[in-house]
Amino acid sequence: MSSFRSPVMPASPAIATITTALDALLSLLHKCRTSSDHHKKVLSPCITSGLSSDMFLAGKLLNLLSVSPAGDLSLASLLFDRIETPNIYLFNVMIRGFAMSHEPQKSIFVFVRMHRNGVVPNKHTFPILLKAFSSSKNENPVQIYAQVVKFGWNSDPYVRNSLMSAFANSGHIECARQIFEENKEKDVVAWTALIDGFVRNSRPFEGLICFLDMRTSGSKVDQMTIVSVLSAVGMRQYIWFGKLIHGSYLVKGALDQGKWVHGYISWNKIEVSLVLGTALIDMYMKCGSVDEALLIFKKLPFKKDVYPWTAMINGLAMHGDSSRALNFFSQMLNNGIQPNRVTFTGVLAACSHGGLVKEGLQFFQSMKKNYFIEPSVDHYGCMVDLLARAGHLKEAAKLIDEMPMEPTPNVWGALFGGCIVHKAFVLGEIIGNHLINVQPYHSGRHILLANLYSTSQKWEAAAYVRKWMKGKGVGKIPGFSLIEVDGVIREFVAFDKSHRDSKDVYQVLDGVMAHMMVAGYFPDTNYILTFDVNDG
C-alpha cells in the first residue's frame, strides 16, 4: 500500500551498501522465529551505532520490529525514541504496530506525540488509529472523528469506512449509521461495514434490512458481505426473523432466509471460499440443519483450514452429537490441521454433553502440552461443567481454585448446577450465596438458591431469598422456547395464555404429560444446565 512506502533511499554508495547488508539481515530475522532476546542482540548495534538517524534505514528497522510477526515493540519504541524528528511514515508505522498489538491504546500516545511534533496526519494515519478503538468496546472514537474533520479527511471513503467500523465495533452503531447516511457514494465496503456493525451489536434484523437496501441500490455484493448476512441469519434468538419480506414474496424463518442467501451466492456466481463456506456451515448449524452444513463442508476444497473443521465440531457439539464432533476432530488432526482455541471449546463442550470425563481431561491437558494453547476461561468453564455434570464436584472446585484467571459467574454457575443435580447442599449453598453477591439482580441465581434450600428442607432460608427478591424488585424472567414450523417461527412462553389457540395448546400438553406418566416418565426439575460456551 502507498501508505507505508519508505522515503526515497539516498543515492550514497555507502548508504546503498549498508542498506543491502541490512536488507539481508532483516530478511533473515523475518524468516527465523527466534526469540526477542536474540533480536535485541542482533539489532541493538544497529540502533546504537547511529544508523537509526537515517530515515530510510530507521523505516526498515521499525517495519520489522513493530509490524512483522518477528517484531518486538519494546525494541521498536527504543529505536523510535532515538529519532529526533520522525516523519509521517515512521509515525504511521508505530501507530500501526501498537494498533495490532495487545496494547492498542498506546497507539493514541504515539498520535499525541505526532501532534505535539507538528507532524500533520495523512489519510493513512486515521484508519490504523481507528483500528485501536475497534479493539475495545469501552472506547468511543468521537475524539478521533473530530481530528478527522479538523484535518479534512472526513470525505475520504477509506477513512469514512474505517470510522464506521470503529464506531460499530465500540458499540456506537447509531454513529456508524449516521456516517453511512452522510456518505454520498456508498461502496460495497461501506454497506458491508454497516451490516457487520448491526450484527456485532446484536441487531441482526436491521442488518438484513440493510442488505436488502444494498441490493435495491444496485451495489455490488462480495464474500465479506455474505459472511455478515449469514451471521445475522444464524442469530436465531430473535422472533421477528420469520417476518422479513423480500421483493414480492415472503421469506419465512431463519433457515429459509439462509437458504435464500445461499441461493443468492449461486445465482450471482460468488465463489464459495473457505471463509464463506465456514459462514454457511455456521449458519446452517445454528438453524438446526446439520445435513445441509455437512453438505457444504464436503463441497469445500479438499485442503480445508482450521475454520470449517471448527465450525463443524462446534455445531455438532451444540446439537449434542458428541461422537460425531470428536470424530471430526480426529479427522482434522489426521489431515494435519492444527486446532485453535475455538476448536478446543467445541471439543470440550462435546465431551461435556457426552459425559466423557476421561477424554475431556486428556484434551484439556493436551492444549498446552501438545498445541501450546493456554486455556481460556471458556475452556475452564467447559471442564468445570463436564466434571460437575458427572458428579466430580471436588475436582471441579479444585479446578476453579487453580484457574490462572478470575472465574466468571458462568463458571461458578456450572459447579452450582452440579451441586443441585447431585444434591451437594453444603457446597451448593456456599456457591449460591457467592453468585448472589456477584450478580445481585440475576433472578436465575436467586431462584436456584431458593430451590436448593427448599430441596434440602430449609424452608425459612428459601422464604428469605424469595422475600429479598420481591423487596429488591428482582423478578423472574419467564422461560420460553422457539419452534419453526413451515417457515414460521412460533414462541412459547411459560404460563402465557395470550395466543389465540392457547387453550388447545395446553390441552395437548396435558395429554402428552399424562401419556408420559403412564409410560413411567416423570419430569426431573433438578437438572439445570447453567453453563453455555456461547455466553463467554
N, C-alpha and C positions, 0 to 999 in steps of 0.2 A: 504494500500500500504506500501511496505517496506520503502518508502522514509520518512515516518513520524512515524516510530517506536521510542518510547521513549527509552532513555538509560536504562540499566538494573536497576531494583529497588534495592536499598540497602537492605541487609538482616536484618538490625537492627530492633528489635521488636518495639522500639519506633517509628521509621520511618514508619513501617508497620501499626501501629495503627493510626498514623496521616494520612497516605495515605488512609486508609479505610474511615476515617471520611471525608477527603477531597473529595474522590470519591462520597460519598453520597451527599455532599453539591453541588458539580459541577453538578451531575446528576439532582438534584432538580432545580438548576438555569437554566440548559439547557432546562428542560421541561416547566418551568414557563416563560411566556412572560412578565417579569417585566421590569420596566424602568431602564435606565442606571444608574440613581442615586441610585436605590436600589442595583444594582450590586456593586457599589462603596462602599456602607455602609457595605455590607456583606464581600467583598473580600479585602478591604483596610487593615484590620488587618492581613490578610494572607501575604500581601506584606510587610507591615512594621514590622512584628514580626520576620523576618529573615528566614521564610520558603522559600522565593524566592532564598536563597543561595543554596538550594538543587536542582540539575539539574532535577531530576525526577519530583519533585513537581512543579517546575517552568514550566516544559514542559506541565504538565496537565493544569495549570492555563493559560498559553499562548494559548493553543489549544482552550479553551473555549472563551477567550477574543478576540482572533484575527480571528478565523475561523468560529466558530459556529454562528447561527442566533442570539443567545442570547449575542453575544460578544460586546466588547467596545474597539476599537483600541487605544483610548487615554489612557485607563487604562492598556492595554497590553503594550503600549510604556513605561508607568511609571514603570511597572514591569521589562521590558526588560532592561531599563536603569540602574536598580539596580543590574543587574547581571554582575559581574566583567569580567568573561571570558566565555561568551556563546559559546556553541559548535555548530557544523554544523546543528544539528537537530533544535535547537532553532532559529538559523538564518533563516533556511528554513521556519519555522512556521511563522515568522514575515514577510518574503518576500511574502509568500502566502497570508497572511491576507491583506496586502496592495494591492497586485495584484488583489484581489477580491473586493476591496473597491471602493469608488468613488474618491479616490486619489491614483491611481495606480503608479504614478510617485514616490511616497515615497518608494516604494519597491527598487528603484535604490539606494536611500540613505542608506538603510539597507545593500545592496550588497557592497557599497563602504566601509561602516564600517567593514563589514566582511573581506574585502580585507586588510584594514588597521590593523586589528587584527591578520592577518596572518592565518586566517581560510581558508582552501582550499575548494572550492566549489565541490560538487559531481554532479552526473548526474541528480539528482532531483532538484538541485538549478536552473538550466537554464530553464527548461520548465515552472516553475512557474514565473520566472523572465520575460520570453518572453511573458507570458500572459499579463503582464502590458503593453508591447509595442503593443500587439494586440488590446488594448482598444483605441488606438489613431491613427488616420490617419496621424498625424503630426510628428510621431516619426519614426526614422529609426533604426532598430535593429542591424545595422552593427557593432556597438561597442561591443554589446553582442556577436555577431558572432566571433569577434576577441578573446574575452575571452574564448569562447567555444573551438576554435582552440588552444589557448595557453595552456589550461589545458587538451587537448587531448580527448575531448568528441565529436568531430565532426563526429566520426564514429559510435556513438551510435544511433540506429534507433529512440528511443524515443526523444532524443534531436534534431535530424535532422528533424523529423516531426514537432516538436514544432517550429523550426526555419522557416520551410516552411510556417506554419500558420501565424507566426508573420510577416514575410516579406509580405505575400499576404494581410493580414488584414491591414497593414500600407501602402498599395498602391504600394509596390515594387514587383510586380508579377514576373518580369524577374529574380530577385534574387532568388525567390522561385523556379522558373523553373530550374535555374542553380543548386541549391542544389539537386533538384529532379533528374536531369540528372546525377549528380555525385554519386548518390546512387546506388550501385550495386544490392542490394536486396530491390526491391520496393514492399512493402506490401500494403494491402488494405487501411491502414491509410494514407500512402504516396500518393497513387493515389487520394484518396478522398480529401486530403488537397489541392492538386493541382487543381482538378476540382472545388472545392469550391472557391479556390482563384481566378480562372478565372471568376466565376460568380460574386463574390464580387467586382471585378474590371471591371464589365460591358463588359466582353469579353466571352459571353456565347457560341459562335460558337467554340472557342478554347477549352472550357470546354467539349463540346460534342465530339469533335475530340479526346480529351484526354480520354474520356470514351470509345470510340471505340478502341483506342490503349490499354486501360486497358483490355478490353475483349479479344483482339487479343493475349495479353501476357499470358492469362490464369489465371490472378489474380482473386481472389475471390471478389465478389461484395456483399456489405452489405446494410442495410437500409439507412445508412447515405450517402452512395454513390448515391443511387437512389434519395434521397431527393435533393442533389445538382444538379443532372442531371435534375430533374423535374423543379427546379428553373431556370436552363438555358433554358429549353424548353419554360417556361412561359414568358420569356423576349421577347415579341413579336415585339419590335420596330426595329428589325434588319432584313433587307430584305433577307439576304442570309440564313435565316433559312430554306427556301424551297429548298436548294441545297445540303443538306447533303446526301452523298452516303454511304449506309451501305451494305457491302457484295456484293452480285450480283444483288441487286435490289435497286431502288431509293425510299427513304423515303421522300415524298414531304410534305412540310408545317409543321408548328409548331405543329398543332393538331395531324397530322399523326405521328410525332415523339413522341409526348406524349403518343399516343395510343400504339406505338411500345414499349416504355419503360414500360407502364402499362402491356402489354403482356409479356414482359421480366420478370416482377415481378411474374406473374402467372406461366410461363414456368419453372422458377427456384425455384418455391415454396418458395419465400421470404414472410415471414409473413407481412401482412399489419397492422402495429401497428398504434396507433393514430398519431404518428409523420409522418409516411409515408403516411397515409391516408390524413392528412392535406395538405401535399405537393401535392398529387394528386388532391385534391379539388381546391387548389390554381392554379395549372397548368391548369386544365380544365376551370376554371373561366376566367383566363387570355386569354385562347384561344377561348373564346366565347361559350363553350359547357356547358351551365348551367345544362342541363338534366343529362349529364354524371357526373358532380360534385355532383348533388343531389343523384344520384345512389350510388356513392362512400360513401357519408355521411350516407345513410341508411344502407349500408353493414358494417359499423364500429360497434364495440361493443356497447351495449346499454348504458353503463356508459362512456359517452364521456366527456373529459375535455374541458376547455375553447377554445382550439386552433381550432378544427374542426368547432365548432359553429362560432367562429370569422371569419374563412375563408369563411364560407357560407354567413355570414352577410356582410362582406366587398365585396365579389364577387357580391352579388345581388345588393348592393349599387352602385358598379361600373357600373353595367348594367342598372341602373336607376329603378330597381324594388323595390321601397321604401316599399310598403306594405308587400311584402314577406320578405324583410330584417328585418323589425320591428317585423313581426310575428315570425321569427326565434329567435329574441332577447327575445321576450316574452316566447317562448317555453324554451329557455335556462334558464331563470330565474325560470320558473316553475319546471325545473329539478334540481334546487338547485345549479346551476353553477354560480359562481361569475364572472362578467365581468372584463376585464382588460383594460388598456389604448387603445390598438389597437381595442378592441371591440367597445369602445365608438367612436373611429374615424369613423368606419363604420356606426354606428348608426346615428351619426350627419351628415355624408355625405348623408345617405339615407333621412334624414329629409330635407336636403338642396335640393336634387334632386326632392323631392316631394312637396316642398313648405310648409312643416309642421312646421311653426314657433312656435306655442304654444307647440307642442310636443318636438321640438328641445330644447327650453328653459328649459322645465321640465327635459329632460335627462341631459342637461348640468349642471343644478343645483344639480341633484341627484348624480353626480360623486363624489363630495366632501362630500356632506351631508350624503348620504346613503352608499357609497362604499369607502370613504376615499382615493379617487384618485385625485391628484392635476392635473387640466387640463394643458396640454402642449400647445405649440404654434400651433400644428396641430389642437387641439380641438378648440382653439380660432379662428383659420383660418376658420374652418368649420362653426362656429357660425356667423362670420362676413359675410361669403359667403351666409349663409341662410338668414340673415337679409337684406343684400344688394339686393339679388335677389328679395325679397318680397317688396322692396321699403322702408324698415325701415332704412333709411340711417343715421339718427341722432342716433338711438340706436346702429347701427353698429360702428359709430365713437366713441360713448361713451364707448363701449366695448373695442375698441382698446386703448383708453385712460386709461382704468382701468386694462389693462394687466400687470401682475407682471413681465413680461419679455419684452425684446425689440421686437417689431413687425417685422416680416420678410417682405421682398418685396412682397411675395405671399399674405400675409395678407392685406397689403395696396392695392395690385392688385385686391383682391376680392371686396374691397369697391370701387375702381376706376371703375371696371366693372359695379357695381350697379349704379354709378353716370352716366355712359354713357347710360345704359338701360333706366334709369328714368329721363334722361335729367337734372340732377342736375349740371349745368355747373360751377357754382362758386366753389362748393366743389370739383368737379372733376378737375378743373384747379389747385387747391392747391395740391391735392394728386398727380396729374400727374407730376407736377414740382418736388415734393418731390421724386417721384420714379426715375425721370431722374437724380436727384442729387445722389441718392443711386446707381443706375445702369446706368451710363452714356453711356455705349456701348450696352445696351439691346435694340435692334431695335424695338421690340414689344411695349415697353413703349412709345417711341417717336412717333410711328405711331398712337397709340391710342390717344395720346395727340393732335397730328395734326388733327386727325379725329374729336376729340371733339371740337377743335377750328373751324373746317370747319362747323360742325353741328350747332354751335352757331353763325355762320357767322362772325367769327373773322379771316378774310382771311389773314391779314398781319401776325398774330401770327402763323397761320398754315404754311404759307410760310417760316417763320423764322425757325420753327422746322425742316422742310424738308431741308432747306438750311444748317442748322447746322449739320444734319445727313450726308449730302453729303460732307461737309467740313472736318468732322472728320472720314470719311470713314465708317460710320455705315450703313451697307446695310441691306435691308430687306431679311430675310430668307424665301424662297418660302414655302407656305403651301403645305402639301402633305397628302395623305391618302393611306392606305394599305388594300387590299382585297384578301382573299384566295379563289380561285375557283378551284375545283378538285385537291386540294393539292398543287397548285402552287400559290405563293404569288406575287401579281402584285402591283406596286407602281404607284400612280397618283400624279404628281406634277403640281402645278398651272402654267398655261401658257406654259407648256412643250409640245414640239412637236417632241421629239426625237423618240418616239415609232413609229414603222412601221405602226401601224394602227391608228395613232393619228387623221388623217382626219376623219375616220369613227367614232371614239370616240366622237369628237367634234360635228359631225352631229347628233349623238344620243342625246348628251347632249342638243344641241339647240332644238331638238324636244321635249325632256322632259320639258324643260323650257317653251316652247310655250304652251304645254298642261296644265302646272301648271297655267300659266297666264289666259288661257281661263277659267279654273276652279275657278279663283278668288284668286289664291295664288301668292304672290309676295315675293321675298327674303327680309328678315329682317337682315340688316347688322349691326344693332345697338347692338344686344345682343352678348356679348362676354363672354365666360367662362374663367375667369382668375385665379381661384384658383383650384389646383388639390391636393388632400390629399396625392398623391404619391410623390409630389415634396418636401415634408418635411418642 
